[in-house]
Amino acid sequence: MGKIKQGKILESKTKQYIYIVQSSHETTKCKIGATIDLKRRLKDYNNMTGKSKENIYRYLFNCEVKDMTQMENEIKKEYSYLREEKSKEIYFYNSDLFDKFVQFIKSHKLFVKEIFLKTDDKKQIVKLIKKTTPSLIERGISQKDVLQKAQKIDNDEFYTRYEDIEKELSKYEKKIWKNKRVFCNCDDPVDNDERRTSAFSLYFIKNFKTLRLKKLICTHYSGDVDLFNQGTKGYVFRKEGYKEFKEYPEGYSGSFDDPLSLKILKEDTDIVCTNPPFSKATDYWKITLKSGKKFLIISNITNPITPAFIPYFKNNQVWAGYNRIDYFLNPKKELVEAAGHWYTNIPIKNRPKYKNLKIIPLKDIPIEYKKYDDSKCLVVDKGYIPNDYKKPFAVSARPILNGLLEKGYKIILDTQYFPYEKGKKKFGRVLVQKT
Ligand SMILES: C[S@@+](CC[C@H](N)C(=O)[O-])C[C@H]1O[C@@H](n2cnc3c(N)ncnc32)[C@H](O)[C@@H]1O
């Protein structure tokens, strides 16, 4: 009864606030909380850290609301999947997620207004909110400019959706990650700017404990295209246990072939995991495969029949992962279609797509799916594979992605094979043969 009365008083007289706060030591997380005294709450957080100059809490967002308890509970419910632990109001953070939280709060019926703090702590707050990356206003560009520039960028700026990463990575045994150092070398984990944060980083940050990772390293590429006029400033983000560091080494571009990235790859990596830029895939594969490290990466679905990559499949240095990827997000966060596939050198257990291979005697393959080209080479389609044919025959990328090379067949030519039918060039394939 007493409690209800108190609640009523609180509702009628006291202003109530929702805040998002972050510690400078853990930039991949934030806390979303409720209070009736914003200044006091921030002071409490900073007292907790013993006034350490290196670990300071700052507000990222504050607003007045009609009922902070209800609002807090609804945020908890809406974003339960982004909470570090069920018992705490700690949420994973990157600029995309932050936008999501703020949008949810601002469009909620209990939202009153955003609060911009001017407090005695001004000095401290001003110092704290000084971003490493200048704001759009500071850089003299508008949101519209950013979007216009973004439109000019090709599929190198296609971002992987979180669910696609989760779908693929959940298929591998957890033990492959145990005590491992994961390197995401084309991934912005906690960029201060919009649209650049990577779901790869978020996946590993979120699952760091569950996967029992030893270390996560993610790098930010400063870019050929300086999308945000922020200058060329590559950075390295490291997470080891609870400790997180972000460094801007002098002269570091963040490119996967920058000397520092190569050093990390060589000396501080067990598994590479990313979606590298499509246009630089040839160089990326060369470097990654040469490193001898384990990898799990996304590339074009046609790689098994593309000359630059065929030798890797032929030499059994790479094989398809479990899933293809049909959609990515562009820098405007719109869904775009593109044909990607996971590739790896980590063992695949009982590949589910074996079932798409129809390995049967040649005579049983329907006539429309077996043809002989102008040079009398057999060309098969629709997943049909002859199990009694001794000579080389041509297949598309699909059977390779479905695991044909794990079923007693090998690629016998280092490059593409183009069948000609009645003098007409058909699309490229690879030549395989039963071993
Ligand atoms: C296809 S996007 C994928 C981004 C992110 N890995 C993901 O999956 O969402 C490729 C990313 O690599 C970045 N990039 C381009 N060239 C790079 C390079 N030489 N080294 C590292 N990253 C590069 C692009 O800016 C872009 O953010």
The ligand as an ORCA input file, in Angstrom:
! r2SCAN-3c Opt
* xyz 0 1
  C      31.854     -6.237    -47.841
  S      32.151     -5.072    -46.559
  C      31.893     -6.051    -45.151
  C      32.021     -5.351    -43.862
  C      31.919     -6.274    -42.655
  N      33.001     -7.230    -42.642
  C      30.603     -6.989    -42.683
  O      30.569     -8.139    -43.034
  O      29.586     -6.377    -42.371
  C      33.896     -4.942    -46.654
  C      34.487     -3.949    -45.681
  O      35.902     -3.932    -45.830
  C      36.347     -2.608    -45.867
  N      37.576     -2.594    -46.674
  C      37.753     -2.201    -47.948
  N      39.035     -2.355    -48.305
  C      39.677     -2.862    -47.217
  C      41.022     -3.237    -46.955
  N      41.962     -3.095    -47.889
  N      41.314     -3.722    -45.741
  C      40.362     -3.877    -44.785
  N      39.065     -3.546    -44.976
  C      38.742     -3.048    -46.185
  C      35.215     -1.835    -46.489
  O      35.274     -0.480    -46.130
  C      34.014     -2.549    -45.892
  O      33.682     -2.001    -44.643
*
